[in-house]
Amino acid sequence: MFYYFFKYFNEIPGANMFKYISFRSALAAITALFINFYIGPKVIRYLQTKQIGEEIRREGPQSHFSKKGTPTMGGVIILFSIIIPVILWGDILSIYTLLTLFGLIFLGGVGFFDDYLKVIKKYEKGLIARYKLLGQLLVGFIVGAAVYFLPQFDGFATLTTIPFFKNLNLDYGIFYIPAVMFIVTATSNAVNLTDGLDGLAIGNIVIVMLALALMSYVSGNSIYANYLDILYLPGSGELTVFIAAIIGAGLGFLWYNFYPAEVFMGDTGSLALGGVFGIISVLIKKELLLPILGGIFFMETVSVIIQRSYFKYTKKKYGKGRRVFKMTPIHHHFELLNWAEPKIVIRFYIITIILLIISLASFKVR
């Protein structure tokens, strides 16, 4: 909003500052942080008053039963803290902003409905899994189709950068839209699976977004893109403002969500943030970096796949299922090894920071 206001009234002193992505990104992050600090306590009190608290799985770690009743659906705090700064400081007519905002709101709505059914209506499993999956696939389809067909992406629509290789891109061709559907669904579910310890999911999201902010900025700048020999994506730099809002909102929410958590984000936040992680990676053509940059989310998902597959295989072969891990997602495995919850979370942060450095190094180590 202010981007266009100062664009048309550029005679106002200091108006030229608003054309710079770096300046608007800083404002977006600060605004998101302050919105979080303003509405956070109010939302938490409301959730407590209405007794909208977390239900703990009976098969989960025993230590989690003390968390029963902790306010959940706190993802609404994150959503408002992102959406408002993006509208205020971003280019809301940018196709990059519109697609990412659509994904955030739609998947946030799916997650909110899931939380509503579980917490308010007391449906144990919440939204039926296939309906949740349908919503994620729909978002992926719309984003993929937009990139595939819209003229703003002509010349590079189905291309993506191959990490660690210079001037080498992968062309998905006719498989582009299905690939995007898979990526958005996978990242949305991966962050959802990771959201099992206080501060784990949101802290890692903040870290990976720092890398994506830098990647989107250089991808949208012809000089930096040419210097790094990466795809130049006109307009993609505008995503930096959006990502900055996510970082500010994430840091603000972490204030309440770190151990011991005062509020949980619920599926409202995790499905939306995970989906946006995938959408941004797709839009800046860095989705092949996801297993590295999002290594923690990838590891959490793979641990569940391995556990279930091995259990089914051994049950079929021996008549009794066996497990590779004590419990999945894998953060529960470490809990059952008697690792303190903050210790697991901090160590996962450290791993993500290392993976962030490797991801950024891929721009030059080629």
Backbone hydrogen bonds in HBPLUS format (Angstrom, degrees):
<---DONOR---> <-ACCEPTOR-->    atom                        ^
c    i                          cat <-CA-CA->   ^        H-A-AA   ^      H-
h    n   atom  resd res      DA  || num        DHA   H-A  angle D-A-AA Bond
n    s   type  num  typ     dist DA aas  dist angle  dist       angle   num
A0005-PHE N   A0001-MET O   3.05 MM   4  6.32 154.8  2.11 145.4 153.5     1
A0002-PHE N   A0088-LEU O   2.92 MM  86  5.68 155.5  1.98 145.7 152.1     2
A0006-PHE N   A0002-PHE O   2.98 MM   4  5.97 177.1  1.98 149.4 149.9     3
A0007-LYS N   A0003-TYR O   3.18 MM   4  6.09 127.6  2.47 124.2 137.9     4
A0008-TYR N   A0004-TYR O   3.09 MM   4  6.21 151.9  2.17 146.9 150.3     5
A0009-PHE N   A0005-PHE O   3.02 MM   4  6.15 132.7  2.26 137.4 151.1     6
A0012-ILE N   A0009-PHE O   3.24 MM   3  6.10 170.5  2.25 121.2 124.1     7
A0015-ALA N   A0012-ILE O   2.98 MM   3  5.43 156.3  2.03 143.1 141.8     8
A0017-MET N   A0014-GLY O   3.11 MM   3  5.70 154.0  2.18 114.3 121.5     9
A0018-PHE N   A0015-ALA O   3.06 MM   3  5.82 153.9  2.14 120.3 126.0    10
A0019-LYS N   A0016-ASN O   3.19 MM   3  5.71 168.5  2.21 114.8 118.2    11
A0020-TYR N   A0017-MET O   3.17 MM   3  5.75 161.3  2.20 113.4 119.1    12
A0024-ARG N   A0020-TYR O   3.18 MM   4  6.48 168.3  2.19 154.5 157.3    13
A0025-SER N   A0021-ILE O   2.82 MM   4  5.88 147.6  1.92 148.8 158.3    14
A0026-ALA N   A0022-SER O   3.12 MM   4  6.30 154.6  2.19 141.3 147.0    15
A0027-LEU N   A0023-PHE O   3.12 MM   4  6.44 158.6  2.17 146.4 152.2    16
A0028-ALA N   A0024-ARG O   2.87 MM   4  6.04 151.1  1.95 142.2 150.4    17
A0029-ALA N   A0025-SER O   2.98 MM   4  6.21 160.4  2.02 151.2 155.2    18
A0030-ILE N   A0026-ALA O   3.05 MM   4  6.24 165.9  2.07 150.6 154.5    19
A0031-THR N   A0027-LEU O   2.84 MM   4  5.92 162.7  1.87 148.4 154.0    20
A0032-ALA N   A0028-ALA O   2.93 MM   4  6.03 162.5  1.96 146.9 151.9    21
A0033-LEU N   A0029-ALA O   3.02 MM   4  6.19 154.4  2.09 144.0 151.0    22
A0034-PHE N   A0030-ILE O   3.00 MM   4  6.28 161.7  2.04 152.7 156.8    23
A0035-ILE N   A0031-THR O   2.89 MM   4  6.07 159.3  1.93 154.0 160.0    24
A0036-ASN N   A0032-ALA O   3.00 MM   4  6.11 157.7  2.05 142.9 149.2    25
A0037-PHE N   A0033-LEU O   3.01 MM   4  6.33 157.3  2.06 146.5 152.4    26
A0038-TYR N   A0034-PHE O   2.89 MM   4  6.05 138.3  2.07 140.8 152.4    27
A0038-TYR N   A0035-ILE O   3.14 MM   3  5.01 124.1  2.46  90.5 105.3    28
A0039-ILE N   A0035-ILE O   2.83 MM   4  6.01 177.8  1.83 163.1 162.6    29
A0040-GLY N   A0036-ASN O   2.77 MM   4  5.22 142.9  1.91 137.2 147.9    30
A0043-VAL N   A0039-ILE O   2.84 MM   4  6.03 163.6  1.87 164.6 168.6    31
A0044-ILE N   A0040-GLY O   2.94 MM   4  6.14 165.1  1.96 158.7 163.3    32
A0045-ARG N   A0041-PRO O   2.95 MM   4  6.08 159.6  1.99 143.9 149.3    33
A0046-TYR N   A0042-LYS O   2.98 MM   4  6.18 155.1  2.05 143.9 151.1    34
A0047-LEU N   A0043-VAL O   2.89 MM   4  6.13 163.1  1.92 154.5 158.3    35
A0048-GLN N   A0044-ILE O   2.93 MM   4  6.16 152.3  2.01 146.3 154.2    36
A0049-THR N   A0045-ARG O   2.84 MM   4  6.04 157.4  1.89 148.5 154.9    37
A0050-LYS N   A0046-TYR O   2.94 MM   4  6.16 158.2  1.98 152.6 157.9    38
A0052-ILE N   A0047-LEU O   2.81 MM   5  5.05 167.2  1.83 154.9 156.6    39
A0051-GLN N   A0048-GLN O   3.07 MM   3  4.82 150.9  2.16  95.7 104.3    40
A0072-THR N   A0052-ILE O   3.19 MM  20  6.41 153.6  2.26 145.0 147.5    41
A0054-GLU N   A0070-THR O   2.83 MM  16  5.40 146.2  1.94 134.2 141.7    42
A0069-GLY N   A0054-GLU O   3.04 MM  15  4.95 169.1  2.06 138.0 141.6    43
A0060-GLY N   A0057-ARG O   3.12 MM   3  5.23 161.6  2.15 106.3 111.5    44
A0064-HIS N   A0061-PRO O   3.04 MM   3  5.69 159.5  2.09 117.5 123.7    45
A0065-PHE N   A0062-GLN O   3.17 MM   3  5.79 165.9  2.19 118.1 122.1    46
A0067-LYS N   A0064-HIS O   2.90 MM   3  5.37 156.9  1.95 112.4 120.2    47
A0068-LYS N   A0065-PHE O   3.31 MM   3  5.46 164.6  2.34 103.7 108.3    48
A0070-THR N   A0067-LYS O   2.97 MM   3  5.65 160.4  2.01 145.6 145.8    49
A0264-PHE N   A0071-PRO O   2.81 MM 193  6.27 151.2  1.89 148.6 158.5    50
A0076-VAL N   A0073-MET O   3.35 MM   3  6.43 179.1  2.35 125.8 125.5    51
A0074-GLY N   A0264-PHE O   2.78 MM 190  5.47 146.5  1.89 159.5 154.3    52
A0077-ILE N   A0074-GLY O   2.94 MM   3  5.54 144.0  2.07 115.1 123.9    53
A0075-GLY N   A0265-MET O   2.92 MM 190  4.13 130.0  2.17 119.7 113.9    54
A0079-LEU N   A0075-GLY O   2.91 MM   4  6.23 164.3  1.94 156.4 160.2    55
A0080-PHE N   A0076-VAL O   3.07 MM   4  6.17 173.4  2.08 147.9 149.5    56
A0081-SER N   A0077-ILE O   3.03 MM   4  6.09 151.2  2.12 142.0 150.8    57
A0082-ILE N   A0078-ILE O   3.01 MM   4  6.24 120.1  2.39 142.2 157.0    58
A0082-ILE N   A0079-LEU O   3.15 MM   3  5.25 146.6  2.27  99.3 109.2    59
A0083-ILE N   A0079-LEU O   2.87 MM   4  6.02 179.3  1.87 163.4 163.7    60
A0084-ILE N   A0080-PHE O   3.25 MM   4  5.98 167.6  2.26 141.1 144.6    61
A0086-VAL N   A0082-ILE O   3.16 MM   4  6.28 158.8  2.21 153.3 159.8    62
A0087-ILE N   A0083-ILE O   3.01 MM   4  6.23 158.3  2.05 153.5 159.1    63
A0088-LEU N   A0084-ILE O   2.93 MM   4  6.15 156.6  1.99 151.9 159.2    64
A0089-TRP N   A0085-PRO O   2.81 MM   4  5.80 172.1  1.82 154.5 156.4    65
A0090-GLY N   A0086-VAL O   2.82 MM   4  4.79 142.1  1.96 126.9 135.8    66
A0094-SER N   A0091-ASP O   3.05 MM   3  5.52 164.6  2.07 115.8 120.6    67
A0098-LEU N   A0094-SER O   2.92 MM   4  6.19 165.7  1.94 157.5 161.6    68
A0099-LEU N   A0095-ILE O   3.04 MM   4  6.05 166.0  2.06 144.2 147.6    69
A0100-THR N   A0096-TYR O   3.22 MM   4  6.27 162.4  2.26 141.6 146.7    70
A0101-LEU N   A0097-THR O   2.83 MM   4  5.90 159.8  1.87 151.9 158.3    71
A0102-PHE N   A0098-LEU O   2.88 MM   4  5.96 155.1  1.94 144.4 151.6    72
A0103-GLY N   A0099-LEU O   3.06 MM   4  6.29 162.2  2.09 145.0 149.2    73
A0104-LEU N   A0100-THR O   2.98 MM   4  6.21 159.2  2.03 148.5 154.0    74
A0105-ILE N   A0101-LEU O   3.00 MM   4  6.17 170.6  2.01 154.5 156.2    75
A0106-PHE N   A0102-PHE O   2.89 MM   4  5.94 169.9  1.90 157.2 160.7    76
A0107-LEU N   A0103-GLY O   3.03 MM   4  5.89 164.6  2.05 144.1 148.8    77
A0108-GLY N   A0104-LEU O   2.90 MM   4  5.78 141.8  2.05 134.1 145.9    78
A0109-GLY N   A0105-ILE O   2.87 MM   4  6.04 143.6  2.00 140.7 150.2    79
A0109-GLY N   A0106-PHE O   3.09 MM   3  5.05 119.4  2.47  91.7 106.6    80
A0110-VAL N   A0106-PHE O   2.98 MM   4  6.39 150.4  2.07 146.1 154.3    81
A0111-GLY N   A0107-LEU O   2.91 MM   4  6.10 165.2  1.93 147.7 151.5    82
A0112-PHE N   A0108-GLY O   2.82 MM   4  5.96 150.4  1.91 140.9 149.9    83
A0113-PHE N   A0109-GLY O   2.97 MM   4  6.16 158.3  2.02 146.7 151.6    84
A0114-ASP N   A0110-VAL O   3.02 MM   4  6.27 152.4  2.10 145.1 153.0    85
A0115-ASP N   A0111-GLY O   2.86 MM   4  6.14 163.3  1.89 152.7 156.7    86
A0116-TYR N   A0112-PHE O   2.81 MM   4  5.97 156.0  1.86 147.5 155.1    87
A0117-LEU N   A0113-PHE O   3.02 MM   4  6.22 156.9  2.07 145.2 150.0    88
A0118-LYS N   A0114-ASP O   3.07 MM   4  6.33 154.8  2.13 146.7 153.8    89
A0119-VAL N   A0115-ASP O   2.72 MM   4  5.74 173.5  1.72 160.5 162.9    90
A0120-ILE N   A0116-TYR O   2.92 MM   4  5.13 138.7  2.09 123.9 136.9    91
A0121-LYS N   A0116-TYR O   3.04 MM   5  6.51 158.0  2.09 154.3 161.0    92
A0123-TYR N   A0117-LEU O   2.74 MM   6  5.47 170.9  1.74 153.2 150.0    93
A0126-GLY N   A0123-TYR O   3.08 MM   3  5.15 151.0  2.17 105.9 114.9    94
A0131-TYR N   A0128-ILE O   2.92 MM   3  5.51 132.8  2.15 116.1 128.7    95
A0132-LYS N   A0128-ILE O   3.16 MM   4  6.51 154.9  2.22 152.0 159.7    96
A0133-LEU N   A0129-ALA O   2.88 MM   4  6.11 162.1  1.91 152.8 158.0    97
A0134-LEU N   A0130-ARG O   2.91 MM   4  5.98 147.6  2.01 133.4 142.4    98
A0135-GLY N   A0131-TYR O   3.05 MM   4  6.31 152.7  2.13 143.4 149.3    99
A0136-GLN N   A0132-LYS O   3.12 MM   4  6.48 156.8  2.18 148.7 154.6   100
A0137-LEU N   A0133-LEU O   2.89 MM   4  6.12 163.0  1.92 154.4 159.1   101
A0138-LEU N   A0134-LEU O   2.91 MM   4  6.03 150.5  1.99 144.3 152.6   102
A0139-VAL N   A0135-GLY O   3.12 MM   4  6.38 157.6  2.18 146.4 151.1   103
A0140-GLY N   A0136-GLN O   3.07 MM   4  6.34 164.8  2.09 149.6 153.7   104
A0141-PHE N   A0137-LEU O   2.80 MM   4  6.02 151.8  1.88 146.6 154.9   105
A0142-ILE N   A0138-LEU O   2.97 MM   4  6.21 163.4  2.00 152.8 156.0   106
A0143-VAL N   A0139-VAL O   2.99 MM   4  6.20 168.5  2.00 156.5 159.6   107
A0144-GLY N   A0140-GLY O   2.88 MM   4  5.90 164.5  1.90 146.7 152.0   108
A0145-ALA N   A0141-PHE O   2.79 MM   4  5.86 161.4  1.82 149.6 155.3   109
A0146-ALA N   A0142-ILE O   2.94 MM   4  6.00 154.9  2.01 142.9 149.8   110
A0147-VAL N   A0143-VAL O   3.09 MM   4  6.33 164.7  2.11 153.2 156.2   111
A0148-TYR N   A0144-GLY O   2.93 MM   4  6.05 155.2  2.00 145.3 153.2   112
A0149-PHE N   A0145-ALA O   2.90 MM   4  5.94 155.8  1.96 150.8 155.4   113
A0150-LEU N   A0146-ALA O   2.92 MM   4  5.49 158.4  1.96 143.9 150.2   114
A0153-PHE N   A0150-LEU O   3.27 MM   3  6.07 165.8  2.29 120.2 124.0   115
A0154-ASP N   A0151-PRO O   3.11 MM   3  5.12 169.5  2.12 111.6 112.8   116
A0156-PHE N   A0153-PHE O   3.22 MM   3  5.96 165.9  2.24 137.2 141.2   117
A0157-ALA N   A0153-PHE O   2.96 MM   4  4.97 110.4  2.46 167.0 165.8   118
A0159-LEU N   A0156-PHE O   3.21 MM   3  5.19 156.9  2.26 105.4 112.3   119
A0172-TYR N   A0158-THR O   2.91 MM  14  5.39 163.0  1.94 158.3 153.4   120
A0160-THR N   A0170-LEU O   2.88 MM  10  5.28 128.9  2.14 141.6 156.2   121
A0170-LEU N   A0160-THR O   2.82 MM  10  5.28 159.8  1.86 158.0 161.5   122
A0161-THR N   A0285-LYS O   3.18 MM 124  5.81 162.8  2.21 137.7 141.1   123
A0162-ILE N   A0168-LEU O   3.32 MM   6  6.11 157.1  2.37 158.2 154.6   124
A0165-PHE N   A0162-ILE O   3.37 MM   3  5.97 152.6  2.45 138.3 137.1   125
A0175-PHE N   A0172-TYR O   3.14 MM   3  5.30 153.9  2.21 129.3 126.6   126
A0176-TYR N   A0173-GLY O   3.21 MM   3  5.72 157.2  2.27 119.2 119.9   127
A0179-ALA N   A0175-PHE O   3.03 MM   4  6.12 152.2  2.11 148.1 156.6   128
A0180-VAL N   A0176-TYR O   2.96 MM   4  6.29 155.1  2.02 155.6 162.1   129
A0181-MET N   A0177-ILE O   2.99 MM   4  6.25 159.2  2.04 153.6 159.6   130
A0182-PHE N   A0178-PRO O   2.98 MM   4  6.23 156.3  2.04 146.5 152.3   131
A0183-ILE N   A0179-ALA O   2.96 MM   4  6.21 161.1  2.00 149.2 154.4   132
A0184-VAL N   A0180-VAL O   2.96 MM   4  6.09 176.6  1.97 158.6 159.0   133
A0185-THR N   A0181-MET O   3.15 MM   4  6.14 161.7  2.18 142.8 148.4   134
A0186-ALA N   A0182-PHE O   2.84 MM   4  5.92 158.4  1.89 148.9 155.7   135
A0187-THR N   A0183-ILE O   2.93 MM   4  6.12 170.0  1.94 156.6 158.6   136
A0188-SER N   A0184-VAL O   3.05 MM   4  6.04 157.2  2.10 143.0 149.8   137
A0189-ASN N   A0185-THR O   3.07 MM   4  6.21 163.6  2.10 147.5 151.6   138
A0190-ALA N   A0186-ALA O   2.86 MM   4  5.95 148.8  1.96 144.5 154.4   139
A0191-VAL N   A0187-THR O   3.11 MM   4  6.23 165.4  2.13 149.6 150.8   140
A0192-ASN N   A0188-SER O   3.25 MM   4  6.35 152.2  2.33 136.7 144.9   141
A0193-LEU N   A0189-ASN O   2.89 MM   4  6.15 149.6  1.98 147.8 155.0   142
A0194-THR N   A0190-ALA O   3.07 MM   4  6.29 145.7  2.19 140.4 149.9   143
A0195-ASP N   A0191-VAL O   3.11 MM   4  6.27 132.0  2.35 143.0 153.8   144
A0196-GLY N   A0194-THR O   2.70 MM   2  5.59 133.7  1.91 113.3  97.9   145
A0200-LEU N   A0197-LEU O   3.15 MM   3  5.39 165.8  2.17 121.2 125.2   146
A0203-GLY N   A0199-GLY O   3.14 MM   4  5.66 150.0  2.23 131.2 139.7   147
A0204-ASN N   A0200-LEU O   3.28 MM   4  6.34 161.1  2.32 143.1 148.0   148
A0205-ILE N   A0201-ALA O   2.94 MM   4  6.15 149.9  2.03 148.8 158.0   149
A0206-VAL N   A0202-ILE O   3.06 MM   4  6.28 157.5  2.11 146.2 150.9   150
A0207-ILE N   A0203-GLY O   3.21 MM   4  6.50 155.9  2.27 143.3 149.3   151
A0208-VAL N   A0204-ASN O   3.02 MM   4  6.28 169.6  2.03 154.2 156.0   152
A0209-MET N   A0205-ILE O   2.93 MM   4  6.02 148.9  2.03 147.6 156.8   153
A0210-LEU N   A0206-VAL O   3.19 MM   4  6.45 136.7  2.39 140.6 150.3   154
A0210-LEU N   A0207-ILE O   3.17 MM   3  5.34 133.4  2.40  99.1 111.1   155
A0212-LEU N   A0208-VAL O   3.07 MM   4  6.42 160.1  2.11 147.5 153.2   156
A0213-ALA N   A0209-MET O   2.84 MM   4  5.93 148.1  1.94 145.6 153.1   157
A0214-LEU N   A0210-LEU O   3.39 MM   4  6.64 159.1  2.44 140.4 144.2   158
A0215-MET N   A0211-ALA O   2.96 MM   4  6.22 161.8  2.00 152.0 157.8   159
A0216-SER N   A0212-LEU O   2.85 MM   4  5.93 162.4  1.88 148.3 152.5   160
A0217-TYR N   A0213-ALA O   3.08 MM   4  6.18 154.0  2.15 141.9 149.1   161
A0218-VAL N   A0214-LEU O   3.08 MM   4  6.31 167.7  2.10 155.2 156.9   162
A0219-SER N   A0215-MET O   2.97 MM   4  6.00 149.6  2.06 143.2 152.4   163
A0220-GLY N   A0216-SER O   3.12 MM   4  6.18 139.3  2.30 138.6 146.9   164
A0221-ASN N   A0218-VAL O   3.29 MM   3  5.08 160.7  2.33  97.9 103.4   165
A0233-LEU N   A0219-SER O   2.82 MM  14  5.58 170.3  1.83 148.7 151.7   166
A0225-ALA N   A0221-ASN O   2.85 MM   4  5.95 166.9  1.87 162.8 167.4   167
A0226-ASN N   A0222-SER O   2.97 MM   4  5.91 154.5  2.04 136.5 143.3   168
A0227-TYR N   A0223-ILE O   2.99 MM   4  6.17 154.6  2.05 144.1 151.5   169
A0228-LEU N   A0224-TYR O   2.92 MM   4  6.10 154.8  1.98 150.8 156.9   170
A0229-ASP N   A0225-ALA O   2.93 MM   4  5.84 110.4  2.42 133.0 149.3   171
A0230-ILE N   A0225-ALA O   3.01 MM   5  5.20 164.8  2.04 146.9 151.2   172
A0229-ASP N   A0226-ASN O   3.27 MM   3  4.95 148.8  2.38  91.9 101.0   173
A0236-SER N   A0233-LEU O   3.02 MM   3  5.62 166.2  2.03 140.4 143.7   174
A0238-GLU N   A0235-GLY O   3.19 MM   3  5.91 162.1  2.22 117.1 121.7   175
A0239-LEU N   A0236-SER O   2.99 MM   3  5.69 159.7  2.04 118.5 124.2   176
A0240-THR N   A0237-GLY O   2.96 MM   3  5.60 158.6  2.00 115.6 122.3   177
A0241-VAL N   A0238-GLU O   3.19 MM   3  5.77 140.1  2.36 111.6 119.1   178
A0243-ILE N   A0239-LEU O   2.81 MM   4  6.08 166.2  1.83 159.5 163.0   179
A0244-ALA N   A0240-THR O   2.87 MM   4  5.97 151.4  1.95 141.8 149.9   180
A0245-ALA N   A0241-VAL O   3.10 MM   4  6.39 148.4  2.21 143.0 150.6   181
A0245-ALA N   A0242-PHE O   3.11 MM   3  5.21 120.7  2.48  95.8 110.2   182
A0246-ILE N   A0242-PHE O   3.11 MM   4  6.53 147.9  2.22 143.8 152.9   183
A0246-ILE N   A0243-ILE O   3.05 MM   3  4.94 115.1  2.49  91.4 107.3   184
A0247-ILE N   A0243-ILE O   2.90 MM   4  6.24 156.1  1.95 151.8 158.2   185
A0248-GLY N   A0244-ALA O   2.94 MM   4  6.20 165.1  1.96 151.2 154.6   186
A0249-ALA N   A0245-ALA O   2.88 MM   4  6.00 162.6  1.91 147.6 153.0   187
A0250-GLY N   A0246-ILE O   2.73 MM   4  5.80 152.4  1.80 146.0 154.6   188
A0251-LEU N   A0247-ILE O   2.92 MM   4  6.11 161.3  1.96 151.8 155.8   189
A0252-GLY N   A0248-GLY O   3.04 MM   4  6.19 158.1  2.09 143.7 150.1   190
A0253-PHE N   A0249-ALA O   2.90 MM   4  6.10 155.9  1.96 145.3 152.1   191
A0254-LEU N   A0250-GLY O   2.88 MM   4  6.02 149.8  1.97 144.0 152.7   192
A0255-TRP N   A0252-GLY O   3.23 MM   3  5.37 137.9  2.42  97.2 108.2   193
A0256-TYR N   A0253-PHE O   2.95 MM   3  5.51 138.4  2.13 111.8 121.7   194
A0257-ASN N   A0253-PHE O   2.92 MM   4  6.03 138.4  2.10 143.4 156.1   195
A0258-PHE N   A0254-LEU O   3.01 MM   4  5.48 143.9  2.14 142.8 141.0   196
A0262-GLU N   A0256-TYR O   2.74 MM   6  5.36 177.4  1.74 176.7 176.0   197
A0269-GLY N   A0266-GLY O   3.26 MM   3  5.83 135.5  2.47 109.5 117.2   198
A0270-SER N   A0266-GLY O   3.13 MM   4  6.38 179.3  2.13 155.7 155.9   199
A0271-LEU N   A0267-ASP O   3.11 MM   4  5.42 157.7  2.16 128.4 135.3   200
A0273-LEU N   A0269-GLY O   2.89 MM   4  5.96 172.7  1.89 158.3 160.7   201
A0274-GLY N   A0270-SER O   2.96 MM   4  5.86 158.5  2.00 142.7 149.4   202
A0275-GLY N   A0271-LEU O   3.02 MM   4  6.03 157.5  2.07 138.8 145.3   203
A0276-VAL N   A0272-ALA O   2.95 MM   4  6.14 159.9  1.99 151.1 156.7   204
A0277-PHE N   A0273-LEU O   2.95 MM   4  6.09 148.8  2.05 142.0 150.5   205
A0278-GLY N   A0274-GLY O   3.20 MM   4  6.54 153.5  2.27 145.2 150.9   206
A0279-ILE N   A0275-GLY O   2.88 MM   4  6.17 159.3  1.92 150.0 156.5   207
A0280-ILE N   A0276-VAL O   2.89 MM   4  5.95 174.0  1.89 155.0 156.1   208
A0281-SER N   A0277-PHE O   3.23 MM   4  6.29 159.4  2.27 138.2 144.2   209
A0282-VAL N   A0278-GLY O   2.95 MM   4  6.16 152.2  2.03 148.1 155.8   210
A0283-LEU N   A0279-ILE O   2.88 MM   4  6.13 163.3  1.91 154.5 158.9   211
A0284-ILE N   A0280-ILE O   3.03 MM   4  6.22 149.4  2.12 152.0 158.4   212
A0286-LYS N   A0281-SER O   2.83 MM   5  5.03 165.1  1.85 159.2 158.8   213
A0285-LYS N   A0282-VAL O   3.07 MM   3  5.00 158.8  2.12 103.7 109.1   214
A0289-LEU N   A0286-LYS O   3.03 MM   3  5.59 159.2  2.07 114.6 121.4   215
A0290-LEU N   A0287-GLU O   3.09 MM   3  5.29 161.7  2.13 106.6 112.3   216
A0292-ILE N   A0289-LEU O   2.91 MM   3  5.38 137.1  2.10 112.5 125.2   217
A0293-LEU N   A0289-LEU O   2.80 MM   4  5.90 154.1  1.86 167.3 170.3   218
A0294-GLY N   A0290-LEU O   2.74 MM   4  5.06 142.0  1.88 129.9 142.9   219
A0295-GLY N   A0292-ILE O   3.05 MM   3  4.76 139.4  2.22 116.9 111.4   220
A0298-PHE N   A0294-GLY O   2.85 MM   4  6.06 158.3  1.89 156.6 164.0   221
A0299-MET N   A0295-GLY O   2.78 MM   4  5.91 156.5  1.84 145.6 151.9   222
A0300-GLU N   A0296-ILE O   2.94 MM   4  6.17 159.4  1.99 150.5 155.6   223
A0301-THR N   A0297-PHE O   3.10 MM   4  6.31 159.0  2.15 145.3 150.4   224
A0302-VAL N   A0298-PHE O   2.92 MM   4  6.12 167.9  1.93 154.9 158.5   225
A0303-SER N   A0299-MET O   2.94 MM   4  6.02 153.7  2.01 146.5 153.4   226
A0304-VAL N   A0300-GLU O   3.39 MM   4  6.66 149.4  2.49 138.9 145.3   227
A0304-VAL N   A0301-THR O   3.13 MM   3  5.34 122.6  2.48  99.8 113.2   228
A0305-ILE N   A0301-THR O   3.10 MM   4  6.46 159.5  2.14 150.8 156.6   229
A0306-ILE N   A0302-VAL O   2.83 MM   4  6.03 168.0  1.84 158.6 161.2   230
A0307-GLN N   A0303-SER O   2.98 MM   4  6.05 163.1  2.01 142.4 147.7   231
A0308-ARG N   A0304-VAL O   2.99 MM   4  6.13 171.4  2.00 153.3 155.4   232
A0309-SER N   A0305-ILE O   2.92 MM   4  5.95 163.4  1.95 149.3 154.9   233
A0310-TYR N   A0306-ILE O   2.89 MM   4  5.91 167.9  1.91 152.8 156.6   234
A0311-PHE N   A0307-GLN O   2.97 MM   4  6.01 154.0  2.04 142.7 150.5   235
A0312-LYS N   A0308-ARG O   3.00 MM   4  6.16 163.8  2.03 149.2 152.9   236
A0313-TYR N   A0309-SER O   2.94 MM   4  6.10 157.3  1.99 146.5 153.5   237
A0314-THR N   A0310-TYR O   2.92 MM   4  6.03 171.1  1.93 151.3 153.6   238
A0315-LYS N   A0311-PHE O   2.97 MM   4  6.00 147.8  2.07 141.6 151.0   239
A0316-LYS N   A0312-LYS O   3.02 MM   4  6.14 152.9  2.10 141.7 148.4   240
A0317-LYS N   A0313-TYR O   2.94 MM   4  6.16 150.9  2.02 145.0 153.8   241
A0318-TYR N   A0314-THR O   2.71 MM   4  5.49 164.2  1.74 143.1 148.8   242
A0319-GLY N   A0315-LYS O   2.88 MM   4  4.54 130.5  2.13 114.0 124.1   243
A0332-HIS N   A0329-PRO O   2.92 MM   3  5.96 154.0  1.99 135.9 140.3   244
A0333-HIS N   A0330-ILE O   2.98 MM   3  4.97 125.9  2.28  96.0 110.6   245
A0334-PHE N   A0330-ILE O   3.35 MM   4  6.81 150.9  2.44 150.9 156.1   246
A0335-GLU N   A0331-HIS O   3.15 MM   4  6.44 145.0  2.27 136.5 146.5   247
A0336-LEU N   A0332-HIS O   2.99 MM   4  6.27 154.0  2.06 148.8 154.1   248
A0337-LEU N   A0334-PHE O   3.09 MM   3  4.87 144.9  2.21  92.4 103.1   249
A0339-TRP N   A0334-PHE O   3.12 MM   5  5.72 159.8  2.16 155.3 154.6   250
A0338-ASN N   A0335-GLU O   2.90 MM   3  5.18 146.8  2.01 111.3 115.4   251
A0343-LYS N   A0340-ALA O   3.00 MM   3  5.22 119.8  2.37 103.1 118.8   252
A0344-ILE N   A0340-ALA O   3.11 MM   4  6.51 152.7  2.18 156.4 164.3   253
A0345-VAL N   A0341-GLU O   3.08 MM   4  6.35 168.6  2.10 157.6 160.3   254
A0346-ILE N   A0342-PRO O   2.92 MM   4  6.03 172.2  1.93 153.4 155.4   255
A0347-ARG N   A0343-LYS O   3.07 MM   4  6.10 160.2  2.11 143.2 149.1   256
A0348-PHE N   A0344-ILE O   2.92 MM   4  6.12 150.0  2.01 148.3 156.8   257
A0349-TYR N   A0345-VAL O   2.93 MM   4  6.25 148.9  2.03 146.6 155.8   258
A0350-ILE N   A0346-ILE O   2.95 MM   4  6.29 156.1  2.01 148.8 154.7   259
A0351-ILE N   A0347-ARG O   3.03 MM   4  6.31 156.3  2.09 144.4 150.1   260
A0352-THR N   A0348-PHE O   2.99 MM   4  6.24 158.4  2.04 147.3 152.9   261
A0353-ILE N   A0349-TYR O   2.89 MM   4  6.21 152.6  1.97 153.4 161.3   262
A0354-ILE N   A0350-ILE O   3.03 MM   4  6.31 157.1  2.08 148.7 154.5   263
A0355-LEU N   A0351-ILE O   2.94 MM   4  6.23 157.1  1.99 149.1 155.7   264
A0356-LEU N   A0352-THR O   2.79 MM   4  5.99 142.2  1.93 142.1 153.2   265
A0357-ILE N   A0353-ILE O   3.04 MM   4  6.35 155.6  2.10 147.5 152.5   266
A0358-ILE N   A0354-ILE O   3.05 MM   4  6.39 156.6  2.11 146.9 153.3   267
A0359-SER N   A0355-LEU O   2.88 MM   4  6.07 156.8  1.93 144.7 151.2   268
A0360-LEU N   A0356-LEU O   2.94 MM   4  6.21 160.6  1.97 153.7 158.0   269
A0361-ALA N   A0357-ILE O   2.88 MM   4  6.01 147.6  1.98 143.0 153.0   270
A0362-SER N   A0358-ILE O   3.09 MM   4  6.34 128.9  2.36 139.9 152.0   271
A0362-SER N   A0359-SER O   3.20 MM   3  5.26 138.0  2.39  94.7 106.1   272
A0363-PHE N   A0360-LEU O   3.17 MM   3  5.78 164.2  2.20 113.4 118.2   273
A0364-LYS N   A0361-ALA O   2.99 MM   3  5.61 150.7  2.08 116.6 124.1   274
A0365-VAL N   A0361-ALA O   2.79 MM   4  5.84 169.1  1.80 166.9 169.9   275
A0366-ARG N   A0364-LYS O   2.96 MM   2  5.64 123.9  2.28 109.4  93.1   276
